[in-house]
Each structure stands twice: as structure tokens, then as C-alpha cells.
Amino acid sequence: MHMKLAIYTDAISQDFETAVILALEWGIDCFELKRVHHKRVPDLTQTEVGIVKSVLRAKEVTLCSLAPGLFKTRLEANSISQEQSKLEQSLNLAEDLEVQKIIIFGFEKDQERTPDQAVSQIIDVLGVAADRARARGCKLYVENERGQWTEDPKVLARVMSAVNSPSLMINWDPGNLIGASTVDPYPDGYELIREWVGHLHVKDLFMDAEGRAQNIMMGQGQVDWVGQFEALIGDGFDEYAVIEPHFGCRIGSSRSHIIETKRLLRQAYRNAGSRLKG
């Protein structure tokens, strides 16, 4: 069993076909779909969806996941209702594109409720969402996004335990913990949520002299990616690791991120192999 690499297409280009052609040259044949022509899924026209399907067939590539940005809003009744409606649209698109994974979030933090009140409400909302996804043959993956109630792995673990649904798992993004938590992404953060990790976002960050989190090339930041990859390998993780370049020239940065991610992953497999032999 091996981890599978993917990249989200608009990291490379807003034109879906261009992104796929370039990624194939770099050895990537699976993709997370977030934006096409500067529009975020699921808000695509039927023509745009048709183009995506046509390119997938012609180039013999696949989509591993959709990233519609659901539940990234405030934890308020109107926003929740709108997100539930957008979830239905996303499930429809997932069915059309034959995708089973949808990345979601855990609501913006605010000062209007206590953490316990927020967590209780999030459990209710995501429990309903997981039921809807399960009925449609999909799974939802909550990302530990900074500025969200679920940025803290401890909170994320509480939500997962309480909802307790096979259709709600975690999209683990170690880089999002840099500057957002006192917990190190690996090993401490991962240890709290490892049993629910079913999808991975890959990027690296560091804290600059002013105390701000900054994106940097894979392997040059504060995430122990070799250690994190080793732990995932040891846990039998054979799902997708989606590369997420967040800076520089789209094409150049994406290519470099793929090269460096592959290098780190090879090192992790070598290390894991050495331990198994030992």
C-alpha cells in the first residue's frame, strides 16, 4: 500500500485542461477540484462541468476530491442554511463527476459563544451533513483550517468522536498548525487525530521574525514532513496527499512542490523500510 499524490488543478492553472497536461508531465494523474475559470465548485456551468468530464476521459486521469469551501462561514442560522444548500449542490456535482470525497471546514471562530457551545453546535450541523453525504455515497473530510473552531486538533477530535460517522473524517493539514497552535503538527497534533485521517493536504510554513506564518517550499519549513509521512506509512495510510502550493509562479511553484514532496516521501519510505527490516 502506498500513499497517492495529487494536486489541486487551480494551483497550476485556472484552465482545467492546461493544469492536467502540465501535471501529467510531472508525474501526477489525480486531482482535487477547487476552482475552474476563477469559479469555485460547485458553482460551475454545465458547459464547464462538461469540459472537466471530457478532459478526464481524454487524458485518462481522475479526481480524488472536491473542495467547495463548505462550512467556512460564521456559525449562524442563515449561514448554516446556505451551506447546507451548497452541500446538496456539491453532492450533485460529486455524483456527476464520480467523486466520493468532499473537503469541508469547521466554521469561523467568534466571540459570541463559548468554545463548548460552538463545538456542540458544530457536532449537530456536521452530524446532519454526514448523514446526507452517507445517503449519497460520499464522505466529508473536515480540514483543520486556521481561524476556524476546528483548527485545534483537540477540538477536531471531540467533533469526530461525537459525530462518530464513517462519512465524516479528517483532511489533515499539518501546515495549518504553524502559527495557529502551540501544538506541533507532528508528532503531537497528529497523535490526537490520527485515527480519523482519511485525506491529506501538503504544504510547508515557517514563522517569520514578526511572528507571522509564511508559506515556504516543502521541506524548508517547520513541519517535520519526513516524520509525518513515516507515521502515515506506519498507520497504513494509502489515501491521497494533495499538494497545495500557496506562493510563487503557479507553474514553477507547483512543479517544485511536486519534486520536493516526492523527495521527502521517498525518504520517508526508505526510513520506514529500514525500520521494518530492523
N, C-alpha and C positions, 0 to 999 in steps of 0.2 A: 504494500500500500504506500502510495506516495502522495504528498501534497501537490495540488494542481495550481498553476499560476494563471492569473487573468489580469486584465487591466480595464478600467472604465474608458469607454471609447472617446468621450469628450476631453479626456486628458491629452489625447493626441490631436484630435480634430473634431469640430462640430459637424463635419460631414462624415456620416457613418461609414460609407464605403472607403473613403481615404484612410480613416482610422484603422479599419480592418486590414487593408492592403499593407500598410506600414507595419502593423503589429505582426502580421504573418512573416514579414521579412525578418523580424526579431525573434521569431520562435514562439509567439503567443497566438493561440487559436480559440480562446474563450474570453468572454467579455461581460462586464457589468454595464447595464444600460441606464444612464442617468439623464443625459441631455442629447437632443438632436436638433441642429439648427437653432441653438440657444433656447430651446423649449424643454422644460423638464417633464419627464414621464410622470403621469400618463397623458399629459396634455398634448398629444401628437395627433395630427390629422390622419385620416385613413390612408392618404397617399404616402405620408411619412412612414406609417406602420408597414405599408406595402413595400416600400423601399428597403426597410430593415429586413423583412422576411425574404425579399429577393436576394439581398446580399448574403444573408446567412446560408441560403441554398446554393448560390453560385460559388461562394468561396469555401463552402463546407466547413463552416465554423459554427459555434454555439454561443448562446447567452447562458451565463450561470445565475444571473440575478438582475433584479430591477431595483433602482434606488430613487423612489419618488419623493423622498424627504418627508414622509408621513410622521405626524405627531411631533413635529419640531416646533410647534406653536405653544402659546400660553395654555395653561390648564384651566380653560374656561368653557362654559357650556356651548357657546356659539362656535368656538374654535374646534372643540371636540366633535361637534355635529358635522362641521365641514370636513374634518379629517376622516370621519367615518364614511362620508360620501366619497371622498377621494380614494379611500381604501377599496371601495367597491369598483371604482374605475380601474384601479391598479390590478385588482384581481381579474377583471375582464381582460386587461392587456396581457397579464401573465398567462392566462389561458390561451389567448390568441397567439402569443409568441412561444408557447410551450415552455414556460419558465416556472419553477416551483419555489424560488427564493425571492423574498421581498425584504429589503432593508428598511427598518423604521427607527424612530427615535423615542426619547423619554420625556418630552415637554420642557419648556424653558423654566428655569428657576425664577422664583419671585419672592417677595416679602409678605405676600398676602395670606400665606398659610404656613403652618409648621411643616418640617420635613415629614413627620409621621402622617399628617393629613394628606400631604402630596402623594406619598407612597401608597396610602390606602386608596386614593382616587385613581392613581395610575394602574394599580393592580386590577381595579374594576374595569377600567377602559381597555387595557390590553388583554384582559381575560376575554372580553366580548370580541375583540379584534381577532384573537387567536381562534376562537370558535368559528368565526366567519371564514378565516383562512383554511381551517381544517375541513370545513364543509366544501370548500372549493379545491381541495387537493394541494394547497400551498402551505408554506411555513414562513413565519415572520421572524426577523432577526434584529433584536434591539441593539443599537450601537451605543457605546459609552462616549457620547459626544460631550465636549466641554461646554459648560454653561447650561447643561440640562440636569434635571434631577437625577438621572441615571449615569452621570459622569463618574460617580463614585462606585467602584466595584462592589462595595458592601451593600449599597442601595440596590444595585442591579441584581445581586444575589438574592436579596429579600424579595424582589419582584418575581424573579424566576421561581423561587421556592413556593411562593404564594399562588401564582397562577398555575404552576405545575401542569403545563400542557406540552405535549410533543410538538405542537405547532408554534410554540414561542421559544426561541433560543437566542443566543447572543452573537452579534457581529463584533468580535473583539478587535479593538483598535488601540494597541499599546501606546502609540504616539500621542493619542489624545490625553493621556495622563500627565505628560510632561507640562509642568506649569499649572496644572489644574488640580493636582492632588499631591499630598505628601507621601503617598504610596508609590513605590517603584513599580513600573509596569510589569517587569519580570525580575524576580520571581513572585514578589508579594501580591501584586494585583492579579496576576494570572491564577495564583493559587486559590483566590476567593471565588473565581467564576469558571474554572476550567471544565467542570462537568457539563456546562451548558454551551460551550463554544462550538458553533457549527459553521462559522464563516469568519474570515479574517480580512482586515484592511491593513495594508503595509505602507508605512511611511516612517520617516525619522525626524526628530526635532531636538533642539537644544535650547537652554536658557541663555539669553544674551546678557551683556553687562548691566542692562537696565531692568533685568528680571522679566523679560518678555520671551515667550515661547516662539522660536523661529524654525521654519522648515529647513531641512538640510538633506543632502544626498544620503541614501541608505547606507548604514554602516558608519556614518560620521557623527551621529548624534548620540543622545543619551539612552536610547533604547538598546538593551542587550539583545539584538536580533538573533545572533547565533544561539544564545541560551534559550530564547523564546522558541525558535524553530526546533531546537533539540527537544524541548519539553513537549511541544506539539507532536513531534515524531514519536516520542516515547508514549504519548497518550493515544497513538493510533489515528491521529488526525489526517484524513485523506480527502478533505474538502478543499474549497478554493481559497487561495490567498490572493486578494485583489490589490494590485499595485496602484498607489494613489499619489502620483506626483502633484505637488502643490506649488511649484515655483519654476521659474526659468522658461526658456523657449519650450513650447509644448512638445515638439518633435524631439529635440535634443534631450530635454529633461526626461521624457518618457523612455527613450532608448537607454539612457544612462541608468535610470532606475531599474529597468529590466535586467541589464547587465549586472548591476551590483546586487540586486535581490537574488539572482541566480547564483552568484558567487557565494553569498552568505548562506544560502540554502545548501549548496554543495558542501560547505564547511560543516554545517550542522549535521548533514547525513554522514559525513566522514567521522565526526566525533561520536555520533550515536552508534555507528558501526563498530568503532573501536571499543566502545563500552560493552556492546553485545558480545564481541569476540572475547573480551576480557572476562 
